[in-house]
Amino acid sequence: LHFLCKPAHQMTLMAFRLTETFMNAQTEDHLPANKEDIKALLSEIKALFSTDILVLRVDMATLAGRIQAVEANVGNYGSKQQDMATAPTQLQHKQQLHDTKLAEMENFHWCQYLWIGS
């Protein structure tokens, strides 16, 4: 067994791209394209973690849950039935999610994965 950080590095980059996509989705016009971008990123992230990767921390499950929550929030933000009075609050919430995501990226030990096999 030896450490292999490349998949974790790719995951980090994709998580940042996901956060960027989410933060850029500030108007309803941009949401359809951004939602597709987010779905594509989620697929890429899932593909990285095949049966060859052993995740040593539970943080990945937490992160996956938060990514799903972000995707759901983008959908809610784009709802045409949304009360516009809540828009500033939701933008503030988006910034908080972004800040939380950056903090998680800095604190997560991405090398704590083991490559199993050749």
C-alpha positions as CSV (number, residue, x, y, z in Angstrom):
1,L,0.0,0.0,0.0
2,H,1.3,3.4,-0.8
3,F,-0.1,6.9,-0.8
4,L,-1.5,8.3,-4.0
5,C,-2.7,11.9,-3.8
6,K,-3.6,12.5,-7.5
7,P,-7.3,11.5,-7.3
8,A,-7.6,13.7,-4.1
9,H,-6.0,16.6,-5.9
10,Q,-8.5,16.2,-8.8
11,M,-11.3,16.1,-6.3
12,T,-10.1,19.3,-4.8
13,L,-10.0,21.1,-8.1
14,M,-13.5,19.8,-9.0
15,A,-14.9,20.9,-5.6
16,F,-13.5,24.4,-6.2
17,R,-15.1,24.4,-9.7
18,L,-18.4,23.3,-8.2
19,T,-18.2,26.2,-5.6
20,E,-17.4,28.7,-8.4
21,T,-20.3,27.5,-10.5
22,F,-22.6,27.8,-7.5
23,M,-21.4,31.3,-6.6
24,N,-21.8,32.5,-10.3
25,A,-25.4,31.4,-10.4
26,Q,-26.7,34.7,-9.2
27,T,-29.4,35.3,-11.8
28,E,-32.2,33.0,-13.0
29,D,-30.9,33.3,-16.6
30,H,-27.7,31.5,-15.6
31,L,-29.2,28.8,-13.5
32,P,-30.1,26.2,-16.2
33,A,-26.5,26.1,-17.6
34,N,-25.1,26.2,-14.1
35,K,-27.2,23.4,-12.9
36,E,-26.0,21.2,-15.7
37,D,-22.4,22.2,-14.9
38,I,-23.0,21.1,-11.3
39,K,-24.5,17.8,-12.3
40,A,-21.5,17.1,-14.6
41,L,-19.1,17.9,-11.8
42,L,-20.9,15.6,-9.4
43,S,-20.6,12.8,-12.0
44,E,-16.9,13.5,-12.3
45,I,-16.4,13.5,-8.6
46,K,-18.3,10.2,-8.2
47,A,-16.2,8.6,-11.0
48,L,-13.0,9.5,-9.2
49,F,-13.9,7.2,-6.3
50,S,-14.0,3.8,-7.7
51,T,-13.6,0.5,-5.8
52,D,-9.8,1.1,-5.9
53,I,-9.9,4.0,-3.6
54,L,-10.3,3.5,0.2
55,V,-11.5,6.6,1.9
56,L,-10.0,6.7,5.4
57,R,-12.2,9.6,6.7
58,V,-15.9,10.0,7.0
59,D,-15.5,13.5,5.8
60,M,-16.2,12.5,2.2
61,A,-19.8,11.4,3.0
62,T,-20.3,14.8,4.7
63,L,-18.8,16.6,1.8
64,A,-21.0,14.7,-0.7
65,G,-24.1,15.6,1.4
66,R,-23.1,19.2,1.4
67,I,-22.6,19.2,-2.4
68,Q,-26.1,17.8,-2.8
69,A,-27.4,20.5,-0.5
70,V,-25.7,23.1,-2.6
71,E,-27.3,21.7,-5.7
72,A,-30.7,21.7,-4.1
73,N,-30.2,25.3,-3.0
74,V,-29.3,26.4,-6.5
75,G,-32.6,24.8,-7.6
76,N,-34.5,26.6,-4.9
77,Y,-32.8,29.9,-5.6
78,G,-33.9,29.6,-9.3
79,S,-37.6,28.9,-8.5
80,K,-39.9,31.3,-10.3
81,Q,-42.2,31.2,-7.3
82,Q,-39.5,32.5,-5.0
83,D,-40.4,35.6,-3.0
84,M,-37.9,38.2,-4.1
85,A,-37.7,39.6,-0.6
86,T,-35.7,36.4,0.3
87,A,-33.1,36.9,-2.5
88,P,-30.6,38.9,-0.3
89,T,-30.8,36.3,2.4
90,Q,-30.2,33.5,-0.1
91,L,-27.2,35.3,-1.6
92,Q,-25.8,35.7,1.9
93,H,-26.4,32.0,2.5
94,K,-24.5,31.3,-0.8
95,Q,-21.6,33.3,0.5
96,Q,-21.6,31.4,3.8
97,L,-21.7,28.0,1.9
98,H,-18.7,29.3,-0.2
99,D,-16.8,30.3,2.9
100,T,-17.5,27.0,4.6
101,K,-16.5,25.1,1.5
102,L,-13.1,26.9,1.3
103,A,-12.5,26.3,5.0
104,E,-13.2,22.6,4.4
105,M,-10.8,22.4,1.5
106,E,-8.1,24.0,3.6
107,N,-8.6,21.7,6.6
108,F,-9.2,18.4,4.8
109,H,-6.1,16.1,4.6
110,W,-6.4,15.1,1.0
111,C,-3.5,12.6,1.2
112,Q,-5.4,10.4,3.6
113,Y,-6.4,8.0,0.9
114,L,-4.8,4.7,0.1
115,W,-4.4,3.2,-3.3
116,I,-5.2,-0.5,-3.2
117,G,-3.7,-2.7,-5.9
118,S,-1.1,-2.0,-8.5
